[in-house]
């Protein structure tokens, strides 16, 4: 058991060294091949000198992280020498600078056809199409995310309690009718941590006679929700009234 424990302790220090060395070799390879590191999402030309500079910055960062992990783990294997861990950061900075490979001289020379490397365009030939595709994916992702959040708010306990309070109010029954249906464009914020939480929701509702919006602010304590404010605004009359005076908090589901 003692031997196995010592072996596990040694492995906990050896793994950072191994992974650190892998980061160093990966960073050196990417430094020599910057076009492999920075694809530019189909917008930026990976062969442009500025793009290559950004790529080499990322590659140098990989070398620094790998060197820092390896040096720190190596110093940790020497418990008899105190203060060695403090030298890991400056040692990693110096090592990252020295371990960077030399940039191929061909990048600074003029090509055989007389075209300088810096004359290459910064953007790719199809950057407009790629930008439109990326924008389309971003819009679809945003719509899906908004729909998921809205459905989550609509099906929450606070939303059900607010709608129940509105349906039981006689004035709401007269102006909107029963039952009330919650729309999809539910917005607001909700934070729940165990038995406590806070919610601030805006719920568009529709009834047989009209439309309105419920504004609910509630706080959860001891597993129970209690409204701090609960109002409803009627769309047709542009008026707003509170639901807390006419109706007490409905029972928690």
Order of alpha helices (4+ residues) and beta strands (2+ residues): alpha-alpha-alpha-alpha-alpha-alpha-beta-beta-beta-beta-beta-beta
